Amino acid sequence: MGQLLEVFDLKTYFFMDEGTAKAVDGVSFEVDKGETLGLVGESGCGKSVSALSIMRLIPHPPGKIVDGRITLDGKNLLELEEEEMREIRGNEISMIFQEPMTSLNPVFTCGNQIEEAIILHQKVSKKEARERAIEMLRLVGIPAPEQRVREYPHQLSGGMRQRVMIAMALSCNPSLLLADEPTTALDVTIQAQILELLAHLQRELHMAVIMITHDLGVIAEVADRVAVMYAGKIVEYGEVHDIFKKPGHPYTQGLLQSIPKLTEFRDRLAVIPGIVPNPLAFPRGCKFHPRCPVAVDMCQEAEPELRALASGHWVRCIRA
């Protein structure tokens, strides 16, 4: 279908009094038109910062994109003026943020917030924007959209608020949607509905999606390709069936083993020991080695490069 987005050697650092936090440190991936890429990893590994870098929403100071290239349909987003970038945000690229209650403005109605983006980017009248907002609320499965469009976020449930966020993100028919943990705060039934809705809308609107999550169960359902992130770097990258069938990195293996399975009974779930390291003080060598069950002395000396395990399947590990 052709490439839509290419992220190459992206580096986003945060410069603070305590030191420099390398939140994203040399990340590269691509997304084709109509494809879903899963961006996976524990909290603090750089997933959301990668997405905010694509949107150029890194708070400055202290954050700054210091190197790399982000190309959308042939345009390098890092070379655009802020005014040009505003034309792209919400229009060609949209983002669903993690927590809808804090992302929606409590003093404006849901309709006002959807209409704002439509009026800005589509250059239509207030009346046409209201009709489009109602149409979008209907599209995302909100009942009585003519009534809901006049209601405030606090009058809606968590699942409804998330649907409003999706309606807002899709109101201008973007070619790329960044979904940052879109189901985290929802119960499992609503989670399933939201994922089904996103898959349906993706097919209808022919858009690409970057699904950011720590839940590999979600990725198995929706993604075509997967990029596993750890400590600001991609440690494994490939087709979803390759990653699940034959994970090459010990971190990916740990994430997969920690998923509960109905066919197994265990007193305790498998866990990855330790925590994601502080970005101000990453360990030398492979950043995963202090938590790795198969680490050897060489892992402490030099950081491994991404290397091909098979066609289209890359891993950052000397033991793979």
Secondary structure, 3 states (H helix, E strand, C coil): CCEEEEEEEEEEEEEECCEEEEEEEEEEEEEECCCEEEEECCCCCCHHHHHHHHHCCCCCCCEEEEEEEEEECCEEHHHCCHHHHHHHECCCEEEECCCHHHHCCCCCCHHHHHHHHHHHHHCCCHHHHHHHHHHHHHHCCCCCHHHHCCCCHHHCCHHHHHHHHHHHHHCCCCCEEEEECCCCCCCHHHHHHHHHHHHHHHHHHCCEEEEEECCHHHHHHHCCEEEEEECCEEEEEEEHHHHHHCCCCHHHHHHHHCCCCCCCCCCCCCCCCCCCCCCCCCCCCCCCHHHCCCCCHHHHCCCCCCEEEECCEEECCCCC
